[in-house]
Amino acid sequence: MAQPEKNKKAKHQKPAQRIKKYLGRAGENARDALRDKKIRIGSPPPSVEALKRALNPPHDNTVEKIHGYDVHDHFRPLEKIDDKNVTAWIDRQNEKFQDYIKGSETAQKSVHRFMAQMWNRPSESVPAAYGKYAFSHYNDGRSNHAVFQVRPKDDPKAEPRVLIDPNKIDPTGKTALSGAFPSPDGTRVAYLLSENGSDAKTLHVLDTQTGKHLSDKIDGFRFGNVAWDKDGKGFHYGYPMNDEKKRSFVKHHTLGDDVTKDAAVFEPKDAEMASAGLFRLRTGKNEWISTHIGTNPKNGLYYRPSGSDAPFKQLIDDGKAAISPVAEIDGKIYAVTKLDAPKGRLVRFDLNDPAPEKWETLIAEHPSDTLESVFMQQGRLFVTHSHDTADKLAVHDLDGKFQYDVKLPLPLALFSIAKFTSQDKELVFSISNDQQSGNRYAYNIEKNDFKLIKKNTLPYDLTDCVVERITATSKDGTKVPMTVIRHPDTKLDGSAAVKLYGYGGFDIPLTPAFSAGMAHWVKNGGIYVRANLRGGGEFGQDWYDQGRCENKQNVFDDFIACAEHLIKKKYTSPKRVAIEGGSNGGLLTAATVLQRPDLFGAIISAVPVIDMFRFQLGTYGAAWKSDYGDPSIKKDFEVAARYSPLHNVKNGAKFPAVLIKTGDHDDRVLPWHAYKFAATMQAHGHPDNQILLRVSKNTGHGAGKSQQDSLIEIAETHAFLEKALGPIDQNAYKAALMKKAAADHGTKSVFNTLAQRTAKLAENVKNTIFRRKRGGPGA
């Protein structure tokens, strides 16, 4: 019997095509058929030549059976990050990267000089008042890290006194101050130090007046906070339970006591990655516990009277909705929540009868803007919404009735406010946008006006540049916004170099933000684009949900649509587009280039999550199941198999230049993600690909990196982009194209001349032979 045409076609499909086909189907039968065919997930065993291209990484023949599938992971030995063979391979990879950017010293010096000018200037954070003291962070512009200093609250012009100087603690710059928590009266400061960029921290306590350290010291902090008692004699803190489920609980420490005997105050539910943190409201009589399961923003909430030993009462359980109390007024609790309101609403309720159905809505969900925060001052509610990713501030009365808008002095801006007391009638705002950073303003509540009190002293800004919001249409029709920052002289003729940045995950929004690196890119003729992808926190709960777990592919589709739109509208062309992202954004750029390598000229994937079957095994990676699903669940595994970068590198595929960056001490996204991805792409991609790995020594996920390390990395990354995309300056790029075209034309002319001479010689030879055969002259 003749084989049906459809079956013939299926028979000749490649394994990668079949796995995509079967994983996209619904139903158990299709997946059973897939397992029967023993279709491989991951790349085949690397050949000798392939290993040579990957600079001979440690490898083995690991094949793991997961949910019935054979999952190949031949570079599993790279997970032994401290093995001498792995570190030797890293050195070879760093040498390869340096060889690639060789000759770019002039470009690197230019970047270094620009960034140094931007950074090497005095800068001070907005002061925060505690008791009679005002605290701030200060950097003289030459130090690796800012110091933590104090001055009298009532004398803002007084010479500050340095309390904590991480530069003296560690002159190498590898130790960073990662948190400082003054007591309510300011007489004590608890602070956290981190080494080599690690998320693990050590807590110390010092006396503000003398600057001397107390005996209290707590090792092993991770992501916990510190909440001082009102009398300043002790504090609550979040701390890892060090159990197999990697939970964290709340403990209490009394100054002078043995920290090993600190009592547990609250233990979260018995669930993997369950965590808890305690906080208090400035206007409240209660203390609160917020609980989370991993990185899921839908938190649980518990409460009890401040200073009480009574058990905490549950207000709402984990997983139902995000909720955050913001004020306690006349015995009523004001809270921002997304319960029954994906973009947020402000509610009020009585703790004597706190059932959600009894909550009173004071400010209803806005049809397009997301409610971000609320604070109470001088008998008013100051309400912040995110309007198209920028802050929009308005004043309401205590019953939620709108009174007036507070017009920020900069367009498309974000603000932060210095800590204040309930008596203050004037607030200090720090306001930034994409064009300038951190101007300081005094806001008069009664007059509703701003007065500039301190202008940022940056040598460069982008006030002469264009900032525009444009929209791409994703694969399913969803509108995806982008912010474009460019110089008005940049021609939209397809020749501009574009750096397209994205994240798309964990309910984290990408918002207006000035940076020295962005300024350098735009000042040199490039276009910077920030994409607001699904999975982020820009537009509420629904926007986040559309980009996680089974919907994760939407994020990559959104990013692809943004690139396509920029190309279609002549902002750029494929060979001039660089995409960049870090952490979850590193996953974004890695997955996107595997799906659409034709769209880009360069890829930067920093500290990326790459192995979607093993991310949960490292440190606190299990917390990310809220976004990536659980690989131990078959359905989640099969969703991840469609996009997991490590398992979707096609043999012989051609890619644009790819730079994978990580730190060898990253304990958040373990560096073996980057190592295995680099080795796989180098071994199994086309031999002509430029797949590069840059590993920073003694650094982590990014936070706490020394200024010198940061300057070097920025300069070298820019050199990579110049090499991959050509000159960033548009005119220089066009001149280089003309020069190349002229050279090609000259070469073509030479070839044409040679061809003509060859043809003439052949004709002469032919004629001579012909004459000889005919017996003509010269026979």
N, C-alpha and C positions, 0 to 999 in steps of 0.2 A: 504494500500500500504506500502510495506517495506521501512523503512527509509534508504536512502543511507548511506553507511559506512562513507563517508566524513562528512556528517552532524552529524552523531552520535559522531564522534570524536570532532567536533566543539562544540557540546552541552556539552561535559564533560570537555572542557578546563576551566582552572582557569581564573578568571577575569584578572589577570596580564598577562596571556598568550594572552588573547583575545585583550587586549588593545595594546599590543606590535604588534600583528598581524594587527589590524585595523589601528593603527597610521602609520605603515609602508606601507600601501597601498596608491595608488594615487586615487584621485577622490572623489567627494562629496558623492556619494551613500554609499560608505563604511563607511564614517564618520557619515552619517545620521543613518546608521544601528547601529553604535556604540552607539550613543546617545539613540536610541530606546531601547537598552538593559540596559541602565542606569548603565553602567560599572563605578565603582568607581575609581577615581584617588586619591592615597594616602592610608594610612593605615586605617583599621576599628577602631571604637571606642575602646579604650584600656579597658581591663578588670581590676578588682581590683588587681589581681596578677600582671598584666602587669604594672600598676601604681606603685605598691610596688617595682618592679624591677628597675623602673626609679626614685626611691626615692620620689615618690609622687609629681610630678611637678604640678604647676597650669595648669588646662586643662578645656576645655568646649566641646560643641558639634558642633563646627563650620563646616558647609558644605557650600561651596561657589559654585554657578553656574557660570562657565566660559565657554563661547562658547558652551553652552549646556551640558557640562560635570559636574558631581558632584565631586568637589575637597574637600577632607576631610583634615582638618587642626586642629586637636584636641588640639594641644599645642600652639594655637594662643596666649593665655594669657602670654606666655613667652616673647612676644614682648614688654610687659610693663617692660622694663629692670630695672626701679627704684622702682618697686613695692616691698614691704617688703616680700611678699610671694616668689617672684622670687629670691631676694637676699638670703633669707633663704635656698631656694633650691640649689643655687649656693654653699653656704657654705657646704651643705651636699655632693654635688658632689666633691668639693675640698677635703673633708675628705675621701671620697671613693678613690680618686686618691692617697692620702697620705698613706692610708692603703695598696694599691696595691704595692707601692714601699718601704714599710716598710722593714727594714732589709738591705737596700741597702746603708746605710750610708757610708760604706767604699768606694764603687764605686763612690758615689757623691763627697766625699772628694777628691778622685783621680782626677776627672774631674775638680773640683773647683781649685785644686792646679795647674794642667796643664794650665788651661785657665788663671789663675791669673799670672802665669809666662809669658805667652804670652802677656797679656794685661798690666801688671804692670811694664811698662817701658816707658821712655820718647819717644814721637813720635810727629813729626811736618809735616804738609802738605807742599807741594811745595809752596814757597812764590809767591805772585802775586803783581806786581808793579803798583802803581797808583801815578803819579806825583813823588814826592821825597820820597814817602813812600813804604814800602814792608809789606804786610799783610800775616798772616798765622794763621792756627789753631794749637794749641799745647795742648797736654795732658801729665801731668807728670807721668801718669801710675797709679796713685792712686785715681784720681778724677772721678766722674760719667760722666762728660762731658768735652770736650775740651774747652779751652778758645780761644778768638780771640785776637791776639796780633799784634803789629806794631813795626817796627824798620826802620832806615833810609835805603833807597834803596841802596845807595852807600857804606854802611858799613854792609855787611851781617853777620859780627861777633859781631856786637854791641848787647848789652843786650836788649832784646825786652821788650816792655811795654804792659801790659795787658789792653785791652780796654773793653772787655765784658767777664764776668766770670759768666756763668749760675749757677755754684756751690755756689757762694755767693748770687746770686739772690734768689735761692731756695736750701737750704742745704739738703732737702729731695731727690733731684735728679729728681723730677717730672717735672721740667721746663727745656726745652731744647732750645738751639740756633738752629733755623731751616733755617737760611739764613742771609748772611751779604753782603752788596752792597756798596762798597766805591764809592765816587764820582770820576769823571775823574782825578781830581788833588789830590785826597786822603785826602782832608781836612775835609770831612764829611763821616760818615758811617750810612747808613740805615740798620737796622737789625730786624729780626723777632724772636719772642719768642712763644713757644707752651707749653701748660700745659697738663699733663697727656696723652701725645702722640696724642693729638687732631690735626686734620688738620686745625682747626681754629687757627689763629695766630694774634699777635699784633705787629705793626710796631713802632719802636722807631728810633730816629735820635740823633747822638752824634757828638761832635766836636773832631777831631782826636788829635789836639794839646793839648787841656785841658782835654779831657776825660769827659767833662760835657755834659749832655743831653740838647738838644733843647726842646722847648715846643711842637714840632710836635709829635703827636701820633695818629695812625690810628688803630682802632679795626676792627675785622671781616674779616681779610685776609683769603684766602683759598689757592688757587694754583697760585695766581698771581705773576708776577715778578716786579722788580723795574728797571727802565731805567733812569738814571740821565741825566739832560740837560748838554750840553757841558760846560756851565759856572758854574755848580754846585749849582745854586740857586733854583733848584726845580727838580722834577722827574715825570715821568709817571708811573702809576702802574695799574695792573689788579685788578679788585675788583668785588665781587658779586653784581648783580643788585637787588637781593632779590625779584625777581618777581616769579610768579608761575611756570615759565619755567626754573628757576634756571640758568639764563644766567649770564655772566660776561662781563663787558665792561672796556674800558681804560679811566682812569681819570688822571688829572694833578694836582699836588700839588706844590705850591710855598712856600718855607720855611718861617715860621712865619705867614702864613695865617690860617684862620679858616678852618679845614679839612672838616667840614660839608658843606662848600661852594665850594669845589673842583669841577671844571667843567668836564663834560664828553667830551672826545676827540673823541671817536669812540664807536659806539654801533653795536654789531653784528646783523645778520639777526634774524628775529622773528621766532626762532626755539628752541625746547627744548634742553637744555644743550649747547647752542651756547656760545662760549667764544672767547676772543680776548686778544692779548698781543702785546706790542710794543717793537721793538728792533732797534738798529742801527749797521751798519758795521764800523769797524775800519777805513776802507779806503774809506768810502762813504760820499756822500752829501745828501743822502735821509734817511728818517726814514720809517720803515716798520711795518705793522700790519699783524700778522699771526692769522687766525681764525680757529676754529675747531668746529665740531658738536660732542659733547661727546668726546670719546676716539678714534674716527676715525682718523687715521694718514693722511688721504687725506685732507690737509688744504687749506683754501683760503688765498690769499696774496694781500695786498693793499700797496700803497706807496704815499709819497708826499715829497717835499723838507724839510730837517731838520729845525725845528724852525718855520715852516710856519703854518698859520691858515687855509690854503686851505683845501678843502675836500680831503679825500683820494681817489685815483683812484684804481679801481680793476684790478689786473693783471690776477688772476685766481680765480674761485669760489670754494667753499667747495665741497668736494666729487669727484673731478676730478682726482687729483693726489697729492702726497706729493711733496713739493717744498721748498727749503731753499736757499736764496741768501747767498753767502759766501764772495764775494768781489765786489768792484766797481772800475774799472780801466779805466782811460781815457774815462769816460762817459759810459762805457759798464758794464752791470751787469753779473756776473758769478754766476750760481746757480746749485745746485744739485737737480735733480728731478727724479721722477719715472714715469712721463708722457711718455707713449709709451716705457717705459723701466722698467719692474718690478724689476730689480736688480740695477737700478739707472744709470744715465749718467750726465756728466757735460755739461751745455749749456752756451752760451753767447748771449746776446741780447741788443738792444738799447731801452731805455725807451720811446724814441720818436716814436717807431714802435714795440711795445712789443708783438704782436700777437704770440701765440705758433708756428704757422706754419712758422714764421720768425726766430725762434730760431736756432742758429748754434750749432751743436754738436761738442764739443771739445774732450771729452773723451766718447767713445761709451760704451754702456752696455757690461759688461763682461759676457761671457757665463756661468760662475759658481760663481764668486765672487760678493759680493754686495758692491756698492760704499757707503761708510759711511760718509766721510767728506772731505773737501778741505780747505786749508788755503794758503794765499799768503805771502811770505817773501823773501826779497832780490831779487825781480824780478823773483821768481820761484813759481810754484804751487806744494804744498805738498799734495799728494793725498793718502787717506787711504781707502783701500778695506778690507772687512772682508773675509778672506780666511779660510774656514772651521772653522769658529767662532773666529779665531785669527786675529790680526791686521797685515796688509801688507802695508808698506809705500813706496811710490815711488815719484820721482820728475819729473815734466813735465814743459815745457816752457809755456809761457802765451797763446800760441795758442793750447795747449793741447798735443804737441808732447812729447813722452816719452824721458827722458834723462837718468835716472839711478834709481836703487833701493836703498833704505836706509835699510840696514840689521840691524835689532834689535839685541842687544847683548844676548837676551834670546829667546829660541824657544817657539812657541805657546803662544805668549805673547800679552798683551794689554799695551798701553801707555797713559799717559796724559802729557800735556805740561804746564809748568808754563807760566803765562801771560807775554807777551813780547811786546817790542816796535818795530816799523818798522825799526829802525836803528840796532837792535841787529843782530850780525853775529853768535852768539852762543845761543842755546836754551837749556833749562833744561828739561829733560825727567824724569818721574817716570815710571818705567817699572816693571810689575808683570806678573806671570803666575801661573799655578797650584802648582808649587813647591816652589816658594819664592815670597815675597811681597815687592814692593815699593823700589827697589834699585834706586838710583838717578844718572843720567848720564848727562854730558855736551856734547851736539852735536854741532860739528863745521860744519857749512853749506858749507864752501869752501872745507874743506878736506873730508867731508862726513864720519866722524868717531865719535865714542862715547868714552868718558872717564869716568870711574866710579869715582864719586865724593863723594858719601855717600852710604855705604852699610847698609842694614837693619840689625838691631841688635837683631832680633828674636832669642830666645834660641833654637827654633826648626824650621826646615823647612823640605821639602820633596824632597830635591835634590838627596837623595839616593833611591827614589822610582820610579816606572815605571808609565809613563803617555802614554796611548795608545788610539787611536781612532778606534772604532769598529762599525759595522753596523748591525742593525736588519732589518727584512723585515716585514712591517705592513700587515694588513689583505688584503689591495687592491694592494699589491706589492710594495708600496713606501718604499724606503730605508731610514731608520731612524738612524742618527748617534748618538753615545754616546762617552763620554770621561770617561775612566776608570783610576782611580788612586789607585795604590796598592803597597805594599812592595814586592820586588823581592822574599822574602822568603815565601810569602803566597802561599799555595798549591792550585792549581785549580783542586780540587777533589770533589767539591760540598759542602764542609763543611764551607767555609768562610761566614762570615756575610756581607751582602751587603746593603748599604744605597743607594737607587735609588731615585734621586731627579729630579723633573720635574716641568714645568710651562705651556708652550704651550698656550700663549694667548697674545692679545693686541699688537702684533707686537714687543714684547720685546724679545731680544735675551738672551740666557744663554751662557756666554762666559768664557774663562779661568779666574779663580780668586782664589787666595790663601785665606784660612780662618783658624783661629785657631781651630774651631770646626772640620773642615775636617781633619786637621793635627792630632788632637787627635784621631779621628776615625781610620785613617790609621795607625798611630803609635801603636795603640792597636791591630792591626791585621785585621781590617775590610777593605773592599773594598768600595771606594766611586765612584758612577757612576752618571754622569750628562747627562740627555737625552735631545737631541735637537728635540723637538716635533713640529709637524705642529701647526700653530697658533702663533708661536713665530716669532721673526724678524731675524732669523739667515740667511735665504736664499732668501730674497726679498719678494715682494708683493704677488706672487703666493703662496709661502709657508705659508704666513699668511692667505690668503684667504681660503686655504684648511683646516684650523682648526678653522673656526668661523661660527657662525649662523647655517645654515643647514648642515654644514660640521663639527660641533663640535665633533661628534662621532669619527672622525678620530684621534683626540687627544688622546682619551682613548684607541683606537685600537693601536696607536703608542706606548703608555706606556706599554700596555699589551705585545706587541711584544718585547719590550726591556727586560722585565722581563723573558719572555719565552726564549729569546736568551741567556741571562746570565745563565739560568738554563741548557739549552741544552749544552752550552759550558763548563759546570762544574765550572763556577765561584762560583756558589752557589746552593742552593736547596730551594724549596718553603718555608719551615719553617724557613729559614735563610735570607729571603728577607724582608727588611723594605722599604716602599715607603714613601716619604716625600714631602710636598709642602705647600705653604702658599698663601692665598688670592685666586686668580684664580687657583693656584696650590693646594689649599685646596679643591676646587671643583674637580680638577683632581683626587686627591687621594681618595676622598669620592666616586665619581662616579665609579672609577676603582675597588675599593674593592667590591662594590655592584655587579658589573658585573662579576668579577673573584675572589671571595674570596679564592679559592683554591690555588692561585699563591703566597700568601704572608704569612709572619709570624707576621708582625706588620705594622700598618698604623699610620702615623702622618698627621693630617689634621689641619693646623694652620690658624686662622682667615679666615675660608672658606666661599665662596659663596655657599649656599645650597638650598635655596628656589627659584627656577628659575621662579616662577610665581609672586614673590613679591620683588625681588631684587631691582627693579626700584623705590620702594617707600621710601627707606631710603636715607637720606642726598643727595648725588650726585650719587646714584646708577643708575639713568636713563642714565648716561653717558656711561654705559657699553652695551647699546643696539647694538653698533657696533660689539660686539662679541657674545652676547647672543640672539640677536633679541628682538622683542617687544612683551611681553606677551598679549598685547591688540589686536594683530593680530593673527587670528586663526591659520594660517600656522606656525608662529613662536612658538605659544603656543604648538602646537602638536609636533613640533620638540623637544622643551624643555621637554615635558612630557616623552619622551623616556629615558632621562638621569637624570632629576632633582633628586638629591640625596634624598631630603625629601620625594619624592613621589614614590620611587622605593625600599623601604625597604620591603623585603618579610617576611611574617609571619613565624616565626620559623627558619629563615635562620641562618646558622652557619657562624661566621666571625672570622678571626684572631683578636688578641688584637688591639684595636683601641684607639688612644689618640687624642681627639679633643681639640684644644687650642684656646683661645681667650682672649681679654682684655675687661674688663667691661666698658671702655670708648672709645672703638673703634668706631669712627664716620665715618669711610670709609666703611667697611663692618660691619654693625651693629651686635653686639654679639648674637642677638636672632637667627641668622642663625645657629650658633654653638649650642645654647641651644636647639632649636627645633630638630636638628638632633640627638643630644645625647639622648634626651628623647625618640624619635621615635625608635632609634636603641635599646635602653635598654628595651623599652616596648614590641616591636614586634619581635625582634630577638630571637634566641635560649636562654633559661635561663642560659646556661653555658658560654655565650659570656662575654668577658671582654671589655666593652665599657666604656671609661673613659673620663671625662671632666675636664680640668684644666683651671681655670679662674684667670688671673692676675688682681689684684685690682689696680685701678687708673693708668691703662696703656691703650694704644690705639692699632693702627694697627701694631706697631713695631718700627717706627721711634721715636727717642727721649727717648727711654727706658734707665733707669739708668744702670750703669755698674753692680751694685749689683743685680738688678732685672734680668738682663741678665744672670749673672753667676748662679743664683739660677735656672732659667728656663732651661738653658743648662744642668746643672747637673741632674736635675730631669727628663728631657727628656731622657738623656742617661740611667738613672736608669730604666726607663720604657722599653727601648730597651733591656737592659740586662735581664730584667725579662721575656720579651716576646720571645726573640730569643735565650737566653742562653748566656754564656760568649762570648764576642766579640773576644777575643784571640782564635785563631784557635786550638792551642794545649790544652788550658784549656777546650774548648768545647769538643774536642775528649776525653779528660780524663773524663769529666763528663758523656759522653755517655758510656764509658767503665765501669765506676762505676755503672751507672744505669743498664747496661746490666748484670753486675755481681750480683747486688742486685736482679734483676728480675730472674736470673738463680737460685740464692739461694732460692728465694720464690717458684720458680717452683719445685725445689728439695724437699722442705718441703711438697708442695702439692702432689708431686708424692709419697713421703714416706707415707703420711697420706692416700692417695688413696690405696696404697698397703696394709697397715695395715687394712683399712676398708674392702677391698676385702677378706683378709685372715680371718678376724673376721666373715664376712658374710658366708664364706665357712665353717668355724667351726660350726657356728650356724646351717647351712643347714645340715651338716653331723650329728650333734647331733639329730636334729629333724628326719632325715631320719632313724637313728639307732633306735630311740624310736618307730617310726612307724613300723619298721621291727621286733621289739622285741629283739634287740641285747643287748649287755652288758650295764648295767646301766639302763635297762628299769624299 
